[in-house]
Amino acid sequence: MEWIKKVQEKEAEFLKIIYKKGEYFYAKDIVQEFYIKLMKYATEDKVFKNGELNMGYLYYVLKNIFVNYQNEKNKIQKVNMDEVQLAVNYDYYEGDTSREFELQIKEHISSWSYFDRELFKLYTGICDDYRTESISMRSIADGTKISTRTIFYTLKRCKDKLRAELGDEYADYINKQKKKQIK
Protein backbone atom coordinates (compact mmCIF):
# COMPACT_ATOMS: atom_id res chain seq x y z
CA MET A 1 0.00 0.00 0.00
CA GLU A 2 3.00 2.33 -0.31
CA TRP A 3 1.71 3.35 -3.73
CA ILE A 4 -1.24 5.21 -2.21
CA LYS A 5 1.21 7.72 -0.66
CA LYS A 6 2.45 8.57 -4.15
CA VAL A 7 -1.17 9.16 -5.22
CA GLN A 8 -1.76 11.39 -2.20
CA GLU A 9 1.12 13.64 -3.27
CA LYS A 10 -1.16 14.84 -6.11
CA GLU A 11 -3.99 15.79 -3.73
CA ALA A 12 -3.92 19.45 -4.80
CA GLU A 13 -4.64 18.41 -8.38
CA PHE A 14 -7.51 16.17 -7.32
CA LEU A 15 -9.01 18.98 -5.23
CA LYS A 16 -8.67 21.36 -8.18
CA ILE A 17 -10.62 18.89 -10.35
CA ILE A 18 -13.48 18.83 -7.83
CA TYR A 19 -13.40 22.62 -7.48
CA LYS A 20 -13.71 22.98 -11.25
CA LYS A 21 -16.82 20.82 -11.12
CA GLY A 22 -18.37 23.34 -8.74
CA GLU A 23 -18.11 21.59 -5.38
CA TYR A 24 -16.13 23.45 -2.74
CA PHE A 25 -17.60 22.45 0.59
CA TYR A 26 -17.30 18.66 0.24
CA ALA A 27 -14.27 18.60 -2.06
CA LYS A 28 -11.88 17.20 0.56
CA ASP A 29 -14.41 14.57 1.58
CA ILE A 30 -14.80 13.47 -2.03
CA VAL A 31 -11.02 13.17 -2.42
CA GLN A 32 -10.82 11.15 0.81
CA GLU A 33 -13.54 8.85 -0.53
CA PHE A 34 -11.42 8.60 -3.69
CA TYR A 35 -8.45 7.32 -1.67
CA ILE A 36 -10.62 4.80 0.15
CA LYS A 37 -12.01 3.44 -3.13
CA LEU A 38 -8.52 3.20 -4.59
CA MET A 39 -7.22 1.25 -1.59
CA LYS A 40 -10.24 -1.03 -1.61
CA TYR A 41 -10.69 -1.78 -5.32
CA ALA A 42 -7.64 -0.63 -7.29
CA THR A 43 -4.32 -2.33 -7.71
CA GLU A 44 -0.90 -0.84 -8.17
CA ASP A 45 -0.93 -2.04 -11.79
CA LYS A 46 -4.04 0.01 -12.56
CA VAL A 47 -2.81 3.15 -10.79
CA PHE A 48 0.69 3.19 -12.30
CA LYS A 49 1.57 2.97 -15.97
CA ASN A 50 5.27 2.73 -16.91
CA GLY A 51 6.25 3.90 -13.42
CA GLU A 52 4.13 7.06 -13.63
CA LEU A 53 0.69 7.75 -12.21
CA ASN A 54 -2.04 6.78 -14.67
CA MET A 55 -3.86 10.13 -14.45
CA GLY A 56 -6.52 9.04 -16.93
CA TYR A 57 -7.55 6.16 -14.69
CA LEU A 58 -7.38 8.30 -11.54
CA TYR A 59 -9.45 11.04 -13.17
CA TYR A 60 -12.02 8.45 -14.25
CA VAL A 61 -12.33 7.06 -10.70
CA LEU A 62 -12.52 10.56 -9.18
CA LYS A 63 -15.14 11.64 -11.71
CA ASN A 64 -17.30 8.60 -10.95
CA ILE A 65 -17.12 9.26 -7.22
CA PHE A 66 -18.14 12.88 -7.85
CA VAL A 67 -21.04 11.80 -10.10
CA ASN A 68 -22.22 9.36 -7.42
CA TYR A 69 -22.07 12.18 -4.87
CA GLN A 70 -24.12 14.46 -7.16
CA ASN A 71 -26.71 11.72 -7.75
CA GLU A 72 -27.12 11.13 -4.03
CA LYS A 73 -27.40 14.85 -3.41
CA ASN A 74 -30.07 15.26 -6.08
CA LYS A 75 -32.21 12.31 -5.07
CA ILE A 76 -35.78 13.18 -4.22
CA GLN A 77 -36.64 12.17 -0.73
CA LYS A 78 -39.79 10.06 -0.64
CA VAL A 79 -42.21 10.66 2.20
CA ASN A 80 -44.93 8.35 3.43
CA MET A 81 -48.14 10.38 3.23
CA ASP A 82 -49.59 8.53 6.22
CA GLU A 83 -46.88 10.06 8.42
CA VAL A 84 -47.41 13.63 7.23
CA GLN A 85 -50.14 15.84 8.57
CA LEU A 86 -51.36 18.39 6.09
CA ALA A 87 -52.60 21.73 7.31
CA VAL A 88 -54.00 24.44 5.12
CA ASN A 89 -54.35 27.97 6.39
CA TYR A 90 -56.31 29.93 3.87
CA ASP A 91 -58.27 33.11 4.37
CA TYR A 92 -60.99 33.13 1.71
CA TYR A 93 -61.57 36.83 2.02
CA GLU A 94 -57.95 37.93 1.89
CA GLY A 95 -57.25 36.39 -1.52
CA ASP A 96 -60.14 38.11 -3.28
CA THR A 97 -59.67 41.55 -1.73
CA SER A 98 -55.93 41.70 -2.34
CA ARG A 99 -56.44 40.72 -5.99
CA GLU A 100 -59.12 43.37 -6.43
CA PHE A 101 -56.90 45.94 -4.77
CA GLU A 102 -54.02 45.05 -7.09
CA LEU A 103 -56.34 45.81 -9.99
CA GLN A 104 -57.11 49.21 -8.43
CA ILE A 105 -53.38 49.89 -8.11
CA LYS A 106 -52.86 48.90 -11.76
CA GLU A 107 -55.59 51.31 -12.76
CA HIS A 108 -54.00 54.16 -10.79
CA ILE A 109 -50.49 53.58 -12.09
CA SER A 110 -51.67 53.43 -15.71
CA SER A 111 -51.82 57.25 -15.73
CA TRP A 112 -48.22 57.65 -14.51
CA SER A 113 -45.22 58.34 -16.75
CA TYR A 114 -43.70 55.32 -18.45
CA PHE A 115 -40.55 55.43 -16.30
CA ASP A 116 -42.44 55.65 -12.99
CA ARG A 117 -44.96 52.98 -13.97
CA GLU A 118 -42.41 50.45 -15.24
CA LEU A 119 -40.03 50.98 -12.32
CA PHE A 120 -42.85 50.54 -9.81
CA LYS A 121 -44.07 47.37 -11.55
CA LEU A 122 -40.54 45.98 -11.67
CA TYR A 123 -39.90 46.72 -8.00
CA THR A 124 -43.21 45.44 -6.60
CA GLY A 125 -44.05 42.72 -9.12
CA ILE A 126 -47.63 43.97 -9.08
CA CYS A 127 -48.29 43.08 -12.71
CA ASP A 128 -46.33 39.83 -12.62
CA ASP A 129 -48.54 36.86 -11.79
CA TYR A 130 -45.54 34.57 -11.34
CA ARG A 131 -43.69 36.69 -8.79
CA THR A 132 -44.81 37.48 -5.27
CA GLU A 133 -41.71 39.22 -3.88
CA SER A 134 -40.25 42.58 -4.71
CA ILE A 135 -36.87 42.96 -6.37
CA SER A 136 -34.31 44.94 -4.40
CA MET A 137 -33.37 48.42 -5.53
CA ARG A 138 -29.75 47.35 -5.83
CA SER A 139 -30.66 44.49 -8.15
CA ILE A 140 -32.67 46.85 -10.32
CA ALA A 141 -29.78 49.34 -10.34
CA ASP A 142 -27.30 46.63 -11.34
CA GLY A 143 -29.53 45.35 -14.12
CA THR A 144 -30.65 48.68 -15.55
CA LYS A 145 -27.61 50.91 -14.85
CA ILE A 146 -29.95 53.47 -13.24
CA SER A 147 -28.54 54.90 -10.02
CA THR A 148 -29.86 53.54 -6.75
CA ARG A 149 -30.61 57.07 -5.62
CA THR A 150 -32.84 57.71 -8.67
CA ILE A 151 -34.65 54.43 -8.11
CA PHE A 152 -35.15 55.17 -4.42
CA TYR A 153 -36.60 58.64 -4.93
CA THR A 154 -38.77 57.56 -7.86
CA LEU A 155 -40.26 54.70 -5.84
CA LYS A 156 -40.74 56.98 -2.85
CA ARG A 157 -42.63 59.43 -5.04
CA CYS A 158 -44.73 56.58 -6.50
CA LYS A 159 -45.61 55.22 -3.06
CA ASP A 160 -46.54 58.71 -1.87
CA LYS A 161 -48.89 59.09 -4.86
CA LEU A 162 -50.59 55.79 -4.03
CA ARG A 163 -50.93 56.71 -0.35
CA ALA A 164 -52.50 60.01 -1.35
CA GLU A 165 -54.92 58.40 -3.82
CA LEU A 166 -55.79 55.19 -1.97
CA GLY A 167 -55.18 56.16 1.66
CA ASP A 168 -55.34 53.51 4.38
CA GLU A 169 -56.26 50.77 1.93
CA TYR A 170 -52.76 50.95 0.46
CA ALA A 171 -51.16 50.71 3.91
CA ASP A 172 -53.32 47.67 4.72
CA TYR A 173 -52.33 46.05 1.43
CA ILE A 174 -48.60 46.60 2.15
CA ASN A 175 -48.96 45.10 5.62
CA LYS A 176 -50.70 42.01 4.19
CA GLN A 177 -47.88 41.60 1.65
CA LYS A 178 -45.25 41.77 4.40
CA LYS A 179 -47.12 39.15 6.43
CA LYS A 180 -47.24 36.84 3.39
CA GLN A 181 -43.47 37.17 2.89
CA ILE A 182 -42.82 36.32 6.54
CA LYS A 183 -44.90 33.13 6.35
C-alpha positions in Angstrom: 0.0 0.0 0.0 3.0 2.3 -0.3 1.7 3.3 -3.7 -1.2 5.2 -2.2 1.2 7.7 -0.7 2.4 8.6 -4.1 -1.2 9.2 -5.2 -1.8 11.4 -2.2 1.1 13.6 -3.3 -1.2 14.8 -6.1 -4.0 15.8 -3.7 -3.9 19.4 -4.8 -4.6 18.4 -8.4 -7.5 16.2 -7.3 -9.0 19.0 -5.2 -8.7 21.4 -8.2 -10.6 18.9 -10.3 -13.5 18.8 -7.8 -13.4 22.6 -7.5 -13.7 23.0 -11.2 -16.8 20.8 -11.1 -18.4 23.3 -8.7 -18.1 21.6 -5.4 -16.1 23.5 -2.7 -17.6 22.4 0.6 -17.3 18.7 0.2 -14.3 18.6 -2.1 -11.9 17.2 0.6 -14.4 14.6 1.6 -14.8 13.5 -2.0 -11.0 13.2 -2.4 -10.8 11.1 0.8 -13.5 8.9 -0.5 -11.4 8.6 -3.7 -8.4 7.3 -1.7 -10.6 4.8 0.1 -12.0 3.4 -3.1 -8.5 3.2 -4.6 -7.2 1.3 -1.6 -10.2 -1.0 -1.6 -10.7 -1.8 -5.3 -7.6 -0.6 -7.3 -4.3 -2.3 -7.7 -0.9 -0.8 -8.2 -0.9 -2.0 -11.8 -4.0 0.0 -12.6 -2.8 3.1 -10.8 0.7 3.2 -12.3 1.6 3.0 -16.0 5.3 2.7 -16.9 6.3 3.9 -13.4 4.1 7.1 -13.6 0.7 7.7 -12.2 -2.0 6.8 -14.7 -3.9 10.1 -14.5 -6.5 9.0 -16.9 -7.5 6.2 -14.7 -7.4 8.3 -11.5 -9.4 11.0 -13.2 -12.0 8.4 -14.2 -12.3 7.1 -10.7 -12.5 10.6 -9.2 -15.1 11.6 -11.7 -17.3 8.6 -10.9 -17.1 9.3 -7.2 -18.1 12.9 -7.9 -21.0 11.8 -10.1 -22.2 9.4 -7.4 -22.1 12.2 -4.9 -24.1 14.5 -7.2 -26.7 11.7 -7.8 -27.1 11.1 -4.0 -27.4 14.9 -3.4 -30.1 15.3 -6.1 -32.2 12.3 -5.1 -35.8 13.2 -4.2 -36.6 12.2 -0.7 -39.8 10.1 -0.6 -42.2 10.7 2.2 -44.9 8.3 3.4 -48.1 10.4 3.2 -49.6 8.5 6.2 -46.9 10.1 8.4 -47.4 13.6 7.2 -50.1 15.8 8.6 -51.4 18.4 6.1 -52.6 21.7 7.3 -54.0 24.4 5.1 -54.3 28.0 6.4 -56.3 29.9 3.9 -58.3 33.1 4.4 -61.0 33.1 1.7 -61.6 36.8 2.0 -58.0 37.9 1.9 -57.3 36.4 -1.5 -60.1 38.1 -3.3 -59.7 41.5 -1.7 -55.9 41.7 -2.3 -56.4 40.7 -6.0 -59.1 43.4 -6.4 -56.9 45.9 -4.8 -54.0 45.1 -7.1 -56.3 45.8 -10.0 -57.1 49.2 -8.4 -53.4 49.9 -8.1 -52.9 48.9 -11.8 -55.6 51.3 -12.8 -54.0 54.2 -10.8 -50.5 53.6 -12.1 -51.7 53.4 -15.7 -51.8 57.3 -15.7 -48.2 57.7 -14.5 -45.2 58.3 -16.7 -43.7 55.3 -18.5 -40.6 55.4 -16.3 -42.4 55.6 -13.0 -45.0 53.0 -14.0 -42.4 50.4 -15.2 -40.0 51.0 -12.3 -42.8 50.5 -9.8 -44.1 47.4 -11.5 -40.5 46.0 -11.7 -39.9 46.7 -8.0 -43.2 45.4 -6.6 -44.0 42.7 -9.1 -47.6 44.0 -9.1 -48.3 43.1 -12.7 -46.3 39.8 -12.6 -48.5 36.9 -11.8 -45.5 34.6 -11.3 -43.7 36.7 -8.8 -44.8 37.5 -5.3 -41.7 39.2 -3.9 -40.3 42.6 -4.7 -36.9 43.0 -6.4 -34.3 44.9 -4.4 -33.4 48.4 -5.5 -29.7 47.3 -5.8 -30.7 44.5 -8.1 -32.7 46.8 -10.3 -29.8 49.3 -10.3 -27.3 46.6 -11.3 -29.5 45.4 -14.1 -30.6 48.7 -15.6 -27.6 50.9 -14.8 -29.9 53.5 -13.2 -28.5 54.9 -10.0 -29.9 53.5 -6.7 -30.6 57.1 -5.6 -32.8 57.7 -8.7 -34.7 54.4 -8.1 -35.2 55.2 -4.4 -36.6 58.6 -4.9 -38.8 57.6 -7.9 -40.3 54.7 -5.8 -40.7 57.0 -2.8 -42.6 59.4 -5.0 -44.7 56.6 -6.5 -45.6 55.2 -3.1 -46.5 58.7 -1.9 -48.9 59.1 -4.9 -50.6 55.8 -4.0 -50.9 56.7 -0.4 -52.5 60.0 -1.4 -54.9 58.4 -3.8 -55.8 55.2 -2.0 -55.2 56.2 1.7 -55.3 53.5 4.4 -56.3 50.8 1.9 -52.8 51.0 0.5 -51.2 50.7 3.9 -53.3 47.7 4.7 -52.3 46.1 1.4 -48.6 46.6 2.1 -49.0 45.1 5.6 -50.7 42.0 4.2 -47.9 41.6 1.7 -45.3 41.8 4.4 -47.1 39.1 6.4 -47.2 36.8 3.4 -43.5 37.2 2.9 -42.8 36.3 6.5 -44.9 33.1 6.4 
